[in-house]
Amino acid sequence: MSSQLEERELAPERPMDSGSQALSEALKSSFFVVKIVMVLLVFVFLGSGFFIVGPNERAIVLRLGKPVGEGEKALLGPGLHKALPYPIGDKTIVSITGIQRVTSRAGWYAVTPEQELAGAEPPAGSTLNPAADGYALTADGNIVHTRATLTYRINDPIRYVFNFVNASNAVLNALDDAVLYTAAHFKVDDILTRDVAGYADAVKSRVKELVDKQNLGIQVDQCTPQSVPPRQLKEAFNSVLRAELGRNQALDVAKSSANQTLSRASAGAAARVNKAEVDRALYVNDITSRAKQFEQLLPKYRQNPKLFVQQRYTETIGRVFTNVQDKIMVPESTSGNQKEVRYILNRELPVPKALEKP
């Protein structure tokens, strides 16, 4: 056996044919390319752990599915950071100033995305389909379609990312609860027309309450509800709305008329009171002046009553006949007998200037 091996070793090597030689060279080149590719893959694998965090973002580095660090130390700020490559390590980047948005459709009728973009309303059937159409019950036992859009910001990324499998779904569930809960505490007329702002504030307050209670790690910015009557009863609701508008207009006209009447009455009463005050002041002043005049004349009357009476009589006659054209004074008779006075009344009247001849 050993002799056979020795003969083989001592035997000269057979030359390789051209095909085998080409195959050998191709295999060597392939192995070289594979080595280069493997080295590049190693560098790519190691470089995949580097990432950049934007100025309005925070990053959380994961190792075997758990965050590296606790609390604020687990949050990485803006800049270049490194994590172990996947699947050993991973990272999660969360926007802390970006506006997140969810829309509740639990109380809204079924609508396709195309109809939603076009602003078209699907045709209303004869009845409401509970399997497809959402709705909300109001406090007075009516049905209304209502939805709400909530915008929020993430203020606790760790709690938002790791406390829930899908935090946005948790926010949406809270919004659905707030819409249906609030609608059940408002009357349908208040939701649609009378107290729209109050209903919106109530929905937002309910969302904030649920967010704080569930520790979702978000800050609510704005909540905008939208409510419409059932499509099958839209005309009936429009009739009620028109009647209410007419009632409000009639009440406004009546209130305006009442205010005008009260204003005129108040102005008239004030004018009468003012006139009465003025008349009272004039009357008091007149009486006061007459009283002073009487006090001044009383001593003169007491000194010579007959002369005083004669003077007052003369003054009175003078005032009476101030504008009389002809004055005839008849003195008293010394004998005490009455005197007869005759007046000529057929005096020719003066001719008007318009009838005078030129």
C-alpha positions in Angstrom: 0.0 0.0 0.0 2.8 2.3 0.9 4.6 1.5 -2.3 1.6 2.5 -4.3 1.4 5.9 -2.5 5.1 6.5 -3.2 4.6 5.7 -6.8 1.8 8.2 -7.0 3.8 10.9 -5.3 6.7 10.3 -7.6 4.5 10.3 -10.7 4.7 13.6 -12.7 1.6 15.9 -12.6 -0.6 15.9 -15.6 -1.1 19.2 -17.2 -4.7 20.8 -16.8 -6.8 21.3 -19.8 -7.9 24.8 -20.8 -11.5 24.4 -19.5 -10.4 23.4 -16.1 -7.9 26.2 -15.9 -10.6 28.8 -16.8 -12.9 27.4 -14.2 -10.3 27.6 -11.6 -9.5 31.2 -12.4 -13.2 32.1 -12.4 -13.7 30.5 -9.0 -10.7 32.5 -7.6 -12.2 35.7 -9.0 -15.6 34.9 -7.6 -14.2 34.2 -4.1 -12.4 37.5 -4.3 -15.6 39.4 -5.2 -17.5 37.6 -2.4 -14.8 38.6 0.1 -15.1 42.3 -1.0 -18.9 42.2 -0.8 -18.8 40.6 2.7 -16.4 43.3 3.9 -18.7 46.0 2.5 -21.7 44.3 4.1 -19.9 44.3 7.4 -19.2 48.0 7.1 -22.8 48.7 6.0 -24.1 46.6 9.0 -21.9 48.5 11.4 -22.8 51.9 9.8 -26.5 51.3 9.9 -26.5 52.1 13.6 -25.8 55.8 13.0 -28.7 58.1 12.6 -29.5 61.9 12.8 -32.1 63.5 15.1 -33.7 66.7 13.8 -34.1 69.9 15.8 -37.8 69.2 16.5 -37.4 65.5 17.3 -36.3 63.2 20.1 -34.9 59.7 19.7 -35.1 56.6 21.9 -32.4 53.9 21.5 -33.6 50.4 21.9 -31.5 47.3 22.9 -33.3 44.0 22.6 -36.6 45.9 22.5 -36.0 47.9 25.6 -35.1 51.6 25.9 -31.5 52.4 26.9 -31.7 54.6 30.0 -34.6 55.8 32.1 -36.8 58.9 32.0 -35.2 61.9 30.3 -31.9 60.1 30.0 -33.5 57.8 27.4 -34.3 60.8 25.1 -31.6 61.8 22.6 -31.6 65.4 21.4 -30.8 66.8 18.0 -27.6 65.6 16.4 -25.7 62.5 15.2 -26.2 59.4 17.4 -25.3 55.7 17.2 -27.2 52.5 18.1 -26.5 48.8 17.7 -27.6 47.5 14.4 -30.9 45.7 14.0 -32.0 43.2 15.3 -29.8 43.7 18.4 -30.6 47.3 18.6 -33.0 49.8 17.1 -34.1 53.4 17.4 -37.5 55.3 17.5 -37.7 58.9 16.4 -40.6 61.0 17.7 -41.6 64.5 16.7 -42.2 66.7 19.8 -43.4 69.8 18.0 -45.1 68.3 15.0 -48.9 68.5 15.0 -50.6 65.0 15.1 -54.2 64.6 14.0 -56.9 62.0 14.4 -60.5 62.1 13.3 -63.4 60.4 15.1 -66.0 58.8 12.8 -67.8 56.7 15.4 -70.9 59.0 15.1 -70.6 59.7 11.3 -72.4 58.1 8.4 -70.5 55.8 5.9 -68.6 57.8 3.2 -65.9 56.7 0.8 -62.5 58.5 0.6 -63.3 59.7 -2.8 -66.6 61.3 -1.6 -64.8 62.7 1.4 -62.2 64.4 -0.9 -64.9 65.7 -3.3 -67.1 67.0 -0.5 -70.0 64.9 -1.8 -72.6 63.3 0.4 -73.7 59.8 -0.3 -77.4 59.3 -1.1 -79.5 58.7 1.9 -81.5 55.5 2.1 -85.0 55.1 3.4 -83.7 54.2 6.8 -80.5 54.4 8.8 -78.1 51.4 8.4 -76.5 50.8 11.8 -74.1 48.3 10.3 -72.5 51.0 8.2 -73.6 54.4 9.4 -72.5 55.7 12.8 -74.7 58.0 14.9 -74.9 59.5 18.4 -77.9 59.6 20.7 -78.7 63.0 22.2 -80.0 63.9 25.6 -83.6 64.4 24.3 -83.7 61.0 22.6 -82.8 62.1 19.1 -80.2 60.9 16.6 -77.5 63.1 15.2 -74.4 62.5 13.0 -71.3 64.0 14.7 -67.6 63.7 14.2 -64.5 65.6 15.5 -61.0 66.3 14.5 -58.4 66.4 17.3 -54.9 68.0 16.9 -52.3 67.3 19.5 -48.6 67.3 20.3 -46.5 64.7 22.0 -45.1 66.0 25.3 -43.9 62.6 26.8 -42.4 60.5 24.0 -41.4 57.6 26.2 -44.9 57.1 27.6 -46.5 57.8 24.2 -44.3 55.2 22.4 -43.9 52.4 25.0 -47.1 52.4 27.1 -49.3 51.5 24.1 -49.0 49.3 21.1 -50.4 52.1 19.0 -50.8 55.4 20.8 -52.7 57.1 18.0 -55.4 54.5 18.3 -55.6 55.1 22.0 -56.0 58.9 21.3 -58.7 58.0 18.7 -60.6 55.8 21.2 -60.5 58.7 23.7 -61.9 61.0 21.1 -64.7 58.6 20.1 -65.6 58.3 23.8 -65.7 62.1 24.2 -67.9 62.6 21.1 -70.5 60.0 22.0 -70.4 60.9 25.7 -70.9 64.6 25.2 -73.6 64.2 22.6 -75.6 62.1 25.1 -75.5 65.2 27.5 -76.7 67.8 24.9 -80.0 68.3 23.2 -80.1 67.9 19.4 -81.0 71.6 18.9 -78.1 72.7 21.1 -75.7 70.5 19.2 -76.8 71.7 15.7 -77.7 75.4 16.2 -78.3 76.8 19.7 -75.1 75.9 21.6 -72.5 74.7 19.0 -69.6 76.4 20.8 -70.7 74.9 24.1 -70.8 71.5 22.6 -67.3 71.9 21.1 -65.9 73.0 24.5 -67.5 70.1 26.2 -66.0 67.6 23.7 -62.6 69.1 24.2 -62.9 69.0 28.0 -63.9 65.4 27.9 -60.9 64.5 25.7 -58.5 66.3 28.0 -60.0 64.4 31.0 -59.5 61.0 29.3 -56.0 61.9 28.1 -54.9 62.8 31.6 -56.6 59.8 33.1 -55.0 57.4 30.7 -51.6 59.1 30.7 -51.3 59.2 26.9 -48.4 61.6 27.0 -49.9 64.2 24.7 -51.1 67.8 24.8 -54.4 68.6 23.2 -54.2 71.7 21.0 -57.6 71.9 19.3 -60.8 69.9 18.9 -63.3 70.7 16.2 -66.6 68.9 16.1 -68.9 68.8 13.1 -72.6 67.8 13.5 -75.4 67.3 11.0 -78.9 65.9 11.2 -79.7 62.4 9.8 -79.9 62.6 6.0 -83.3 60.9 6.0 -84.7 63.8 8.2 -82.8 66.7 6.8 -85.9 68.4 5.4 -87.7 68.1 8.7 -84.8 69.6 10.6 -84.6 72.4 8.0 -88.3 73.2 8.6 -87.7 73.3 12.3 -84.7 75.5 11.8 -86.7 77.9 9.5 -89.5 78.0 12.1 -87.0 78.8 14.9 -85.3 81.5 12.8 -88.8 83.0 12.2 -89.5 82.9 15.9 -86.2 84.5 16.7 -86.9 87.3 14.2 -90.4 87.9 15.6 -88.9 88.0 19.1 -86.2 90.4 18.0 -88.8 92.7 16.3 -91.0 92.5 19.4 -88.1 93.3 21.7 -87.0 96.2 19.4 -90.5 97.6 19.4 -90.8 97.2 23.2 -87.4 98.9 23.7 -88.5 101.8 21.4 -91.8 102.1 23.2 -90.1 102.1 26.6 -87.5 104.6 25.4 -90.2 107.0 24.1 -92.2 106.5 27.3 -89.1 107.2 29.4 -88.2 110.2 27.3 -91.8 111.5 27.6 -91.9 110.9 31.3 -88.6 112.6 31.7 -89.7 115.6 29.6 -92.9 115.9 31.7 -91.0 115.7 34.9 -88.6 118.3 33.7 -91.4 120.6 32.6 -93.1 120.2 35.9 -89.9 121.0 37.7 -89.4 124.1 35.6 -93.1 125.2 36.2 -92.8 124.5 39.9 -89.6 126.6 40.0 -91.2 129.5 38.1 -94.4 129.3 40.2 -92.3 129.3 43.4 -90.2 132.2 42.2 -93.3 134.1 41.2 -95.0 133.6 44.5 -91.8 134.5 46.3 -91.4 137.7 44.3 -95.1 138.6 44.9 -94.7 137.9 48.6 -91.7 140.2 48.8 -93.6 142.9 46.8 -96.6 142.6 49.1 -94.3 142.9 52.1 -92.8 146.1 50.6 -96.3 147.6 49.8 -97.9 146.7 53.1 -96.4 149.6 55.1 -97.4 152.1 52.4 -100.9 150.8 52.4 -101.1 151.1 56.2 -99.9 154.8 56.1 -102.5 156.0 53.6 -104.9 153.3 52.3 -107.0 155.6 50.1 -104.0 157.1 48.3 -102.5 153.7 47.9 -105.6 152.4 46.3 -105.8 155.4 44.0 -102.2 154.9 42.9 -102.7 151.2 42.2 -105.9 151.9 40.3 -104.1 154.5 38.1 -101.2 152.1 37.4 -103.7 149.3 36.5 -105.7 151.5 34.2 -102.5 152.6 32.5 -101.4 149.0 31.9 -104.9 148.1 30.6 -105.1 151.0 28.1 -101.6 150.9 26.9 -102.5 149.9 23.3 -105.8 151.7 23.1 -106.0 154.2 20.2 -108.4 156.8 21.9 -108.4 157.4 25.6 -111.2 159.4 27.2 -110.9 160.1 30.9 -114.1 160.9 32.8 -113.5 162.4 36.2 -115.8 161.6 39.0 -118.7 164.0 39.6 -118.2 166.3 42.6 -122.0 166.0 43.4 -121.8 162.3 43.5 -124.2 161.8 40.6 -123.3 159.4 37.8 -122.2 160.9 34.6 -123.4 159.7 31.2 -120.8 158.9 28.6 -121.8 158.4 24.9 -119.5 156.8 22.3 -119.8 157.2 18.5 -119.3 153.7 17.1 -120.1 154.4 13.4 -116.7 155.8 12.7 -115.5 155.2 9.1 -113.1 152.4 8.9 -109.7 153.1 7.2 -109.3 151.9 3.6 -106.8 149.0 3.2 -103.6 150.0 1.4 -104.2 147.3 -1.2 -107.4 149.1 -2.3 -106.1 152.7 -2.4 -106.0 154.4 -5.8 -102.6 155.4 -7.1 
